[in-house]
Amino acid sequence: MSTLADGSDENVQAQREALAATVGALAEKADVPARVRSEVSRDVERVKQQPGAVAAAAIGFALVLVLIVRRRRRRA
């Protein structure tokens, strides 16, 4: 590999490094299963830290479900 006097060699090396970083970022984005696993594990940790919020959401969901069932039975 020949070295050019005007500094083009450094420019080419910098462009290669930038291209490698871009390709790496695109590869991470394209790895959907890994991204999903990461998000799920983050959500699981969040749920573990706030068990009261999960219980409140479950109770709220059950209440809404009961109200919907009652309303449908009245109409039928």
CNS distance restraints for C-alpha pairs under 8 A (distance, minus, plus):
assign (resid   3 and name CA) (resid   8 and name CA) 7.99 0.50 0.50
assign (resid   3 and name CA) (resid   9 and name CA) 6.12 0.50 0.50
assign (resid   4 and name CA) (resid   8 and name CA) 6.05 0.50 0.50
assign (resid   4 and name CA) (resid   9 and name CA) 6.22 0.50 0.50
assign (resid   7 and name CA) (resid  11 and name CA) 6.66 0.50 0.50
assign (resid   8 and name CA) (resid  12 and name CA) 6.09 0.50 0.50
assign (resid   9 and name CA) (resid  13 and name CA) 6.25 0.50 0.50
assign (resid  10 and name CA) (resid  14 and name CA) 6.11 0.50 0.50
assign (resid  11 and name CA) (resid  15 and name CA) 6.17 0.50 0.50
assign (resid  12 and name CA) (resid  16 and name CA) 6.16 0.50 0.50
assign (resid  13 and name CA) (resid  17 and name CA) 6.27 0.50 0.50
assign (resid  14 and name CA) (resid  18 and name CA) 6.19 0.50 0.50
assign (resid  15 and name CA) (resid  19 and name CA) 6.03 0.50 0.50
assign (resid  16 and name CA) (resid  20 and name CA) 6.07 0.50 0.50
assign (resid  17 and name CA) (resid  21 and name CA) 6.23 0.50 0.50
assign (resid  18 and name CA) (resid  22 and name CA) 6.21 0.50 0.50
assign (resid  19 and name CA) (resid  23 and name CA) 6.08 0.50 0.50
assign (resid  20 and name CA) (resid  24 and name CA) 6.07 0.50 0.50
assign (resid  21 and name CA) (resid  25 and name CA) 6.20 0.50 0.50
assign (resid  22 and name CA) (resid  26 and name CA) 6.19 0.50 0.50
assign (resid  23 and name CA) (resid  27 and name CA) 6.08 0.50 0.50
assign (resid  24 and name CA) (resid  28 and name CA) 6.31 0.50 0.50
assign (resid  25 and name CA) (resid  29 and name CA) 6.31 0.50 0.50
assign (resid  26 and name CA) (resid  30 and name CA) 6.08 0.50 0.50
assign (resid  27 and name CA) (resid  31 and name CA) 6.28 0.50 0.50
assign (resid  28 and name CA) (resid  35 and name CA) 7.99 0.50 0.50
assign (resid  29 and name CA) (resid  35 and name CA) 7.69 0.50 0.50
assign (resid  31 and name CA) (resid  35 and name CA) 6.46 0.50 0.50
assign (resid  32 and name CA) (resid  36 and name CA) 6.10 0.50 0.50
assign (resid  33 and name CA) (resid  37 and name CA) 6.19 0.50 0.50
assign (resid  34 and name CA) (resid  38 and name CA) 6.14 0.50 0.50
assign (resid  35 and name CA) (resid  39 and name CA) 6.21 0.50 0.50
assign (resid  36 and name CA) (resid  40 and name CA) 6.05 0.50 0.50
assign (resid  37 and name CA) (resid  41 and name CA) 6.07 0.50 0.50
assign (resid  38 and name CA) (resid  42 and name CA) 6.18 0.50 0.50
assign (resid  39 and name CA) (resid  43 and name CA) 6.13 0.50 0.50
assign (resid  40 and name CA) (resid  44 and name CA) 6.07 0.50 0.50
assign (resid  41 and name CA) (resid  45 and name CA) 6.23 0.50 0.50
assign (resid  42 and name CA) (resid  46 and name CA) 6.28 0.50 0.50
assign (resid  43 and name CA) (resid  47 and name CA) 6.18 0.50 0.50
assign (resid  44 and name CA) (resid  48 and name CA) 6.17 0.50 0.50
assign (resid  45 and name CA) (resid  49 and name CA) 6.31 0.50 0.50
assign (resid  46 and name CA) (resid  50 and name CA) 6.45 0.50 0.50
assign (resid  47 and name CA) (resid  51 and name CA) 5.99 0.50 0.50
assign (resid  47 and name CA) (resid  53 and name CA) 7.94 0.50 0.50
assign (resid  47 and name CA) (resid  54 and name CA) 6.78 0.50 0.50
assign (resid  50 and name CA) (resid  54 and name CA) 6.81 0.50 0.50
assign (resid  51 and name CA) (resid  55 and name CA) 6.28 0.50 0.50
assign (resid  52 and name CA) (resid  56 and name CA) 6.13 0.50 0.50
assign (resid  53 and name CA) (resid  57 and name CA) 6.12 0.50 0.50
assign (resid  54 and name CA) (resid  58 and name CA) 6.15 0.50 0.50
assign (resid  55 and name CA) (resid  59 and name CA) 6.16 0.50 0.50
assign (resid  56 and name CA) (resid  60 and name CA) 6.07 0.50 0.50
assign (resid  57 and name CA) (resid  61 and name CA) 6.06 0.50 0.50
assign (resid  58 and name CA) (resid  62 and name CA) 6.14 0.50 0.50
assign (resid  59 and name CA) (resid  63 and name CA) 6.13 0.50 0.50
assign (resid  60 and name CA) (resid  64 and name CA) 6.25 0.50 0.50
assign (resid  61 and name CA) (resid  65 and name CA) 6.13 0.50 0.50
assign (resid  62 and name CA) (resid  66 and name CA) 6.14 0.50 0.50
assign (resid  63 and name CA) (resid  67 and name CA) 6.24 0.50 0.50
assign (resid  64 and name CA) (resid  68 and name CA) 6.19 0.50 0.50
assign (resid  65 and name CA) (resid  69 and name CA) 6.20 0.50 0.50
assign (resid  66 and name CA) (resid  70 and name CA) 6.17 0.50 0.50
assign (resid  67 and name CA) (resid  71 and name CA) 6.13 0.50 0.50
assign (resid  68 and name CA) (resid  72 and name CA) 6.20 0.50 0.50
assign (resid  69 and name CA) (resid  73 and name CA) 6.20 0.50 0.50
assign (resid  70 and name CA) (resid  74 and name CA) 6.29 0.50 0.50
assign (resid  71 and name CA) (resid  75 and name CA) 6.47 0.50 0.50
assign (resid  72 and name CA) (resid  76 and name CA) 6.24 0.50 0.50
